[in-house]
Amino acid sequence: MIEDFDYAPDTVDLAPGDLLVLYTDGISEAVNPAGEQYGRERLRAAYEHAVEQRYRFYSYGDCMFIE
């Protein structure tokens, strides 16, 4: 977290079947050996592919798994 940053609370209503995806910049800013960032577009494409394939997401501790 950034020190001295005023984080404002917020709410969102989710309905059955809605999916909330949370990620950190550690994912989108990860780089490969060529120095290329993974990027938000590639992250979005990976998510869309997983949804199209009807993968099941679940987490255990601080790890996320996809079946």
N, C-alpha and C positions, 0 to 999 in steps of 0.2 A: 504494500500500500504506500501511497505517497504521503509523506508527512505534511501536516497542516493543510490537507485538502478537505474541503467540506463535502462529504458524501451525503447526498439527499436520499432519504428513504423513498421507496416507490412500491407500488403494487401492480399486479397484473392478474386478470381473471383467466383461468385456464378451464376449458371444458373437457369432458371425456374425449379422448382421441387427440387432443392437442399435445404438442411436444415442445419442450423448452430445451434449447441447446445452449449450454454455457461452456466457454473455453477461455483460456488465458492467452495473452500475446506470446507466451512460450511456444504455443503450437503454430500459430500463423507466422511467427518470426523465426522459426527453426530453419537452419540452413543445411544444405547438402554439401558434400565435399567440394563442389564447384562454386560454393558461396551463394547459391540461389536460395532465396527464402521460399518456404512452403506457400505462404500467401493465403489471403482470405478467399480468393477465387478457387484455389485448389481445395481448400478446406470445405467450401460450399459444395463443390463437385463431389467430394468424397461423401459428404452427408447425403446429397441427393441420390447418389448411387446406392448407399446403404438403405435408404427409404424405398427406392425402387425394388431392391432385392428383398425387401421385407425382413431385413436383419433385425434381430432382437437385441437391444442394448440393455445392459445391466451393469451395476457397479458393485465393487466389494472394496471397502476401505477407500483408498484414494486412487483406485485403478478402475478403468472402464473396459468392459469386455463386449465383444460383438459376436453373436452367433449367426 
